[in-house]
């Protein structure tokens, strides 16, 4: 499913019912709509009726493409020409000139409900031999003859709360499934997509645990939700979102929200809004850049080919050089930009280094970020480490409350993390990711060093 609808350059049509062995043909989207309109309506109809019908035909087709209705079910096409489920399409037929001109004018416009983003499933029928809850094709002729505009005709059948979106971008589209396996520890907009979908699915399948923050961070709660979803739908419960799990989540999400029905619940804009800029490149600034730099700087200590950098939140030439060096070292396209594939390899390289360090190697230093975010509900040694660090920091920054070091990330720990984040200019999510961990650990080390020297410890130079 695309983030926001676009008009595809091409559409692949199956020339028969979905399960038939009929051929597929790929045509431009505008040519497809011209064919459908020429097959379903008459060129002698009033212009306003023709336009209203074409708007409905466009939206119907886009709904099938946007939801990947067939591709999420394992088919290799976007739509069929079976009128029992889709639209009439006669490959190779002649196109009426006035219909062709109208499609050229509006082929990148579609209908949607106000407050939602997906193309409306504009159900329609001929209104004579077949009737339905949506638009009546022959009925549009009567309305047009009464002076209704195309928009008013559409409102008559689909309700007053519709918009016609115009000048939608035309793009080549690909399958929505990410080109990486999503698993615990990864971060990105693709992770957020499954979090949003699983939380909605959980309303219908309450055994799936709720993900408290759909923040694009694949933590333990997301892992638990994925595993339970996989169990319910007879998938391997490994917590990894590959192609099969991705499309099953999408299929169930579309079903519970009735996206391909006239009374769809709808997808609000906030559910498809990206949280992370992709790709990151020179000139970018902010929290994402600081996290990127944290990983690169750490890896540079173990990979001599990756140059050390400052963690300043600015993607400058030095950071670009480090990114290129990392991509070269790990067999990625050397672009100097950070896309999902580079993020994925960066996390795996970082976690691989952490897990390979021998016991005792880090004694006397702060513990590096473990590779997985910790948050409300997390338990274990890493939680205890952060609680200890925050307690020491709270001796200087008294706004931070003292915690019980029990290895349980409860409400008190979350509150302390949020206070720390506010104090040091980090978005107060209460989640300890790479940046927050790094800031807490660095401040702890700095304060600890100052405390040790103030008590007469070795100051870093020879005392004569």
C-alpha positions in Angstrom: 0.0 0.0 0.0 1.4 3.3 -1.0 1.8 6.0 1.6 -0.4 8.5 -0.3 -2.3 7.5 -3.5 -0.6 8.2 -6.8 -1.7 7.5 -10.4 0.3 4.5 -11.7 2.0 4.8 -15.0 0.8 1.3 -15.9 -1.7 -1.2 -14.7 -1.7 -5.0 -15.2 -5.1 -6.5 -16.1 -5.9 -10.2 -15.8 -8.2 -11.1 -18.8 -10.5 -13.3 -16.8 -11.7 -14.2 -13.3 -8.9 -14.1 -10.7 -8.2 -17.8 -10.5 -8.4 -18.4 -14.3 -5.4 -19.2 -16.4 -6.1 -16.2 -18.6 -3.4 -13.9 -19.9 -2.2 -10.7 -18.2 -1.8 -7.5 -20.2 -0.1 -4.3 -19.0 -1.3 -1.0 -20.4 -1.0 2.7 -19.3 -3.5 3.7 -16.7 -5.1 6.3 -18.9 -5.5 3.8 -21.7 -7.0 1.3 -19.2 -9.6 3.9 -18.1 -10.4 4.8 -21.7 -11.0 1.1 -22.5 -13.2 0.6 -19.4 -15.3 3.8 -20.1 -15.7 2.8 -23.8 -16.8 -0.7 -22.7 -19.3 0.4 -20.0 -20.9 3.7 -21.0 -22.1 5.3 -24.2 -20.4 8.3 -26.0 -23.7 9.8 -26.7 -24.5 10.4 -23.0 -24.4 13.9 -21.6 -20.9 15.1 -20.9 -21.6 15.5 -17.1 -22.8 11.9 -17.0 -19.7 10.7 -18.8 -17.4 12.6 -16.4 -19.2 11.3 -13.3 -18.9 7.7 -14.5 -15.2 8.2 -15.4 -14.5 9.6 -11.9 -16.1 6.5 -10.4 -14.2 4.2 -12.7 -10.9 5.8 -11.9 -11.5 5.7 -8.1 -12.6 2.1 -8.3 -9.4 1.0 -10.1 -7.2 3.1 -7.8 -8.8 1.6 -4.7 -7.8 -1.9 -6.0 -4.3 -0.7 -6.7 -3.8 1.3 -3.5 -4.9 -1.6 -1.3 -2.9 -4.1 -3.5 -6.2 -6.0 -3.4 -4.9 -8.8 -5.7 -1.2 -8.6 -5.1 -1.7 -9.0 -1.3 -3.4 -12.3 -2.1 -0.5 -13.6 -4.1 -1.6 -12.7 -7.7 0.7 -11.0 -10.2 -1.9 -8.5 -11.5 -3.7 -5.3 -10.3 -7.2 -5.9 -11.5 -9.3 -8.3 -13.6 -11.7 -7.7 -16.4 -14.4 -9.9 -14.8 -17.4 -7.7 -14.3 -18.5 -9.8 -11.3 -15.7 -8.4 -9.3 -14.1 -5.6 -11.3 -14.6 -3.5 -14.4 -15.2 -4.3 -18.1 -12.1 -4.2 -20.1 -11.9 -5.5 -23.7 -8.3 -5.8 -24.8 -7.7 -4.2 -28.2 -11.1 -2.6 -28.6 -11.7 0.8 -30.3 -11.9 3.9 -28.0 -14.5 6.6 -28.5 -12.9 9.9 -29.2 -14.9 12.1 -26.8 -14.3 9.6 -24.0 -10.6 9.6 -24.8 -10.5 13.4 -24.5 -12.4 13.3 -21.2 -10.1 10.7 -19.7 -7.0 12.7 -20.8 -8.5 15.7 -18.9 -9.3 13.9 -15.6 -7.4 10.6 -15.5 -5.3 11.8 -12.5 -8.4 12.9 -10.5 -10.2 10.6 -8.0 -12.9 10.5 -5.4 -12.3 10.1 -1.7 -14.2 10.6 1.6 -13.3 13.8 3.4 -10.8 13.1 6.2 -9.4 10.0 4.5 -6.6 9.4 2.0 -7.5 6.3 0.1 -9.4 6.4 -3.2 -13.1 5.7 -2.4 -14.3 2.2 -3.4 -16.8 3.8 -5.8 -19.2 0.8 -6.2 -21.4 1.2 -9.3 -23.6 -0.8 -11.6 -25.6 -0.2 -14.7 -28.8 0.5 -12.7 -31.1 -1.5 -15.0 -30.2 -5.2 -15.2 -28.1 -4.9 -12.0 -28.7 -2.6 -9.1 -26.4 -1.8 -6.1 -25.8 0.7 -3.3 -23.5 2.9 -5.4 -23.7 4.8 -8.6 -26.3 3.9 -11.2 -24.7 4.4 -14.7 -28.0 4.9 -16.4 -29.2 7.0 -13.5 -26.4 9.5 -14.1 -28.0 10.3 -17.5 -31.2 11.3 -15.9 -29.4 13.5 -13.3 -27.2 15.1 -16.0 -30.3 15.9 -18.0 -31.7 17.6 -14.9 -28.7 19.9 -14.8 -26.5 18.1 -12.2 -22.8 18.7 -12.4 -20.4 15.7 -12.3 -19.6 16.4 -8.6 -23.3 16.7 -7.7 -24.0 13.4 -9.4 -21.3 11.8 -7.4 -22.6 13.4 -4.2 -26.1 12.0 -5.1 -24.8 8.5 -5.0 -21.9 8.6 -2.5 -22.9 11.3 -0.1 -22.1 15.0 0.5 -18.8 14.2 2.4 -16.7 13.4 -0.7 -13.9 15.3 -2.4 -12.5 15.1 -5.9 -8.7 15.1 -5.6 -7.1 16.7 -8.7 -3.7 16.6 -10.3 -2.5 13.5 -8.5 1.2 12.7 -9.3 1.8 10.0 -11.9 4.5 7.6 -10.8 5.8 4.1 -11.5 4.6 1.9 -8.6 6.1 -1.1 -7.1 5.1 -3.6 -4.4 4.8 -2.1 -1.0 6.7 -4.9 0.8 10.0 -3.5 2.1 13.3 -4.8 0.7 14.4 -5.8 4.1 13.1 -8.2 6.8 11.6 -6.2 9.7 12.6 -7.4 13.1 13.3 -6.2 16.6 15.8 -3.4 16.7 15.0 -1.8 13.4 13.6 1.7 12.9 11.8 3.2 10.0 8.5 4.2 8.3 7.9 0.6 7.2 8.0 -0.4 10.9 5.5 2.2 11.7 3.2 1.0 9.0 2.9 -2.4 10.5 2.5 -0.9 14.0 -0.5 1.2 12.9 -2.0 -1.8 11.1 -1.5 -4.2 13.9 -3.0 -1.8 16.5 -6.1 -1.5 14.3 -6.3 -5.3 13.7 -6.1 -5.8 17.5 -9.5 -4.2 17.9 -11.0 -7.1 16.1 -8.4 -9.7 17.4 -7.9 -8.6 21.0 -5.3 -11.4 21.6 -2.8 -9.3 19.7 -1.1 -7.0 22.3 -1.4 -3.3 21.8 1.8 -1.4 20.7 1.8 1.6 23.0 3.7 3.9 20.6 3.4 3.5 16.8 6.8 5.3 16.6 8.6 3.3 13.9 10.8 1.6 16.5 10.6 -2.2 16.4 10.7 -3.0 20.1 9.6 -5.9 22.2 6.0 -4.9 22.1 6.0 -4.8 18.3 7.7 -8.2 18.3 5.1 -9.6 20.6 2.3 -8.2 18.4 3.8 -9.6 15.3 4.3 -13.1 16.8 0.7 -13.2 18.1 -0.6 -12.1 14.7 1.5 -14.8 13.0 0.0 -17.4 15.4 -3.6 -16.4 14.7 -3.1 -16.5 11.0 -1.1 -19.7 10.8 2.3 -18.1 9.9 5.6 -19.0 11.4 5.6 -17.1 14.7 9.2 -15.8 14.5 8.5 -12.1 15.0 10.0 -11.3 11.6 8.0 -9.4 9.0 8.9 -10.8 5.6 6.8 -10.8 2.4 4.2 -13.3 3.7 3.6 -11.6 7.0 3.7 -8.1 5.5 0.9 -8.9 3.0 -1.1 -10.8 5.5 -1.1 -7.9 7.8 -2.2 -5.6 4.9 -4.9 -8.0 3.8 -6.4 -8.3 7.3 -6.0 -4.5 7.9 -7.9 -3.8 4.7 -10.6 -6.3 5.7 -11.3 -5.0 9.2 -11.4 -1.4 8.0 -13.5 -2.4 4.9 -11.2 -0.3 2.7 -12.6 -2.0 -0.5 -16.2 -1.4 0.5 -18.5 1.6 0.0 -18.9 2.1 3.8 -15.1 2.0 4.5 -13.9 3.1 7.9 -11.2 5.1 6.0 -7.5 5.7 6.5 -6.8 9.1 8.1 -3.8 11.1 7.0 -1.9 10.6 10.3 -1.8 6.9 9.7 0.3 7.2 6.5 2.4 10.2 7.6 6.1 9.4 7.6 8.0 9.9 10.9 11.4 9.5 9.4 12.9 11.3 6.5 14.2 8.9 3.9 16.8 9.0 2.6 19.1 11.1 4.8 21.6 13.1 2.9 24.1 15.9 3.1 22.5 19.1 4.5 20.0 17.3 6.7 19.9 18.0 10.4 18.2 16.8 13.6 17.7 13.8 15.9 17.9 11.2 13.1 21.3 12.5 12.0 22.6 12.3 15.6 21.5 8.7 15.9 23.1 7.9 12.5 26.3 9.6 13.7 26.2 7.6 17.0 26.2 4.3 15.1 28.9 5.4 12.6 31.2 6.7 15.4 30.9 3.5 17.4 31.5 1.3 14.3 34.5 3.4 13.4 36.2 2.2 16.6 36.1 -1.4 15.2 36.2 -0.8 11.4 39.3 1.2 10.5 37.9 1.9 7.0 35.1 4.0 8.6 36.4 7.4 9.7 35.5 8.8 13.1 33.0 11.7 13.2 31.5 14.2 15.6 28.0 13.7 16.8 26.6 17.1 16.1 23.3 16.4 14.3 24.5 17.9 11.0 24.9 15.7 7.9 28.0 17.4 6.6 30.9 16.2 4.3 32.5 14.2 7.1 29.3 12.3 7.8 28.8 11.7 4.1 32.4 10.4 3.9 31.7 8.0 6.8 28.5 6.8 5.2 30.2 6.1 1.9 33.0 4.2 3.7 30.5 2.2 5.6 28.5 1.4 2.4 31.8 0.4 0.6 32.8 -1.8 3.5 29.5 -3.7 3.7 28.8 -4.1 0.0 26.1 -1.5 -0.4 25.7 1.0 -3.3 28.1 3.8 -2.4 25.6 6.7 -2.6 26.5 8.7 0.6 22.8 8.7 1.4 21.1 6.7 4.1 18.1 4.7 2.9 16.3 1.7 4.6 18.9 -0.7 3.3 21.8 1.3 4.8 20.0 1.7 8.1 19.3 -2.0 8.2 23.0 -2.9 7.6 24.1 -0.2 10.1 22.0 -1.7 12.9 23.1 -5.2 12.1 26.8 -4.2 12.0 26.4 -2.3 15.3 24.6 -5.2 17.0 27.1 -7.7 15.6 30.0 -5.7 17.2 28.2 -5.5 20.6 27.4 -9.2 20.7 30.9 -10.2 19.7 32.8 -8.3 22.4 34.3 -10.6 24.9 33.2 -10.6 28.6 34.9 -7.8 30.5 36.0 -6.0 27.4 34.0 -2.9 28.3 34.7 -2.9 32.0 35.5 0.6 33.2 33.5 2.2 30.4 29.8 3.0 30.0 27.7 0.3 28.5 27.0 1.0 24.8 23.4 1.0 23.4 22.3 -2.6 23.3 20.8 -2.3 19.8 17.2 -2.5 20.8 15.1 0.3 22.3 13.9 -0.1 25.8 10.6 1.4 26.9 7.6 1.0 29.1 7.2 -2.8 29.9 10.9 -3.7 29.1 12.8 -5.7 31.7 16.3 -6.8 32.3 19.9 -5.8 32.8 19.8 -2.9 30.2 16.9 -1.3 32.1 18.8 -1.6 35.3 21.8 0.1 33.7 19.8 3.1 32.6 18.2 3.3 36.0 21.6 3.4 37.6 22.9 6.0 35.2 19.8 8.2 35.7 20.1 7.9 39.5 23.7 9.1 39.4 22.7 12.0 37.0 19.9 13.0 39.3 22.4 13.9 42.0 23.4 16.9 39.8 20.1 17.3 37.8 17.7 17.2 40.7 14.6 17.5 38.3 15.2 13.8 37.6 13.6 11.7 40.3 15.5 8.9 41.9 14.6 5.4 40.8 14.5 1.9 42.3 17.0 -0.1 40.3 14.9 -3.2 39.7 15.4 -3.8 36.0 11.7 -3.1 35.3 10.8 -0.2 33.0 7.7 1.1 34.7 5.9 4.4 34.8 8.5 6.0 37.1 11.4 5.1 34.8 9.5 6.3 31.8 8.9 9.6 33.5 12.5 10.0 34.5 13.5 9.3 30.9 11.1 11.9 29.6 12.4 14.5 32.0 16.0 13.8 30.9 14.9 14.1 27.2 13.3 17.5 27.8 16.4 18.7 29.7 18.7 17.8 26.8 16.6 18.7 23.8 15.4 15.2 22.8 11.7 14.5 21.9 10.2 13.3 25.2 8.9 9.9 24.1 10.0 8.1 27.2 11.7 5.5 24.9 15.5 4.9 25.3 16.8 4.5 21.7 20.3 5.0 20.5 20.4 8.7 20.9 18.9 8.9 24.4 21.0 6.0 25.6 24.1 7.7 24.2 23.3 11.1 25.9 22.5 9.4 29.2 25.7 7.3 29.1 27.9 10.2 28.1 26.6 12.5 30.8 26.9 9.7 33.3 30.6 9.2 32.3 31.3 12.9 32.4 29.8 13.4 35.8 31.4 10.3 37.1 34.8 11.4 35.9 34.3 14.8 37.6 33.2 13.1 40.8 36.2 10.7 40.8 38.8 13.5 40.2 37.1 15.7 42.9 37.8 12.8 45.4 41.5 12.7 44.6 41.5 10.2 41.8 44.2 10.3 39.0 43.5 13.6 37.2 45.0 12.6 33.9 48.5 14.0 34.4 51.5 13.2 36.5 51.5 14.8 40.0 55.1 16.1 40.7 
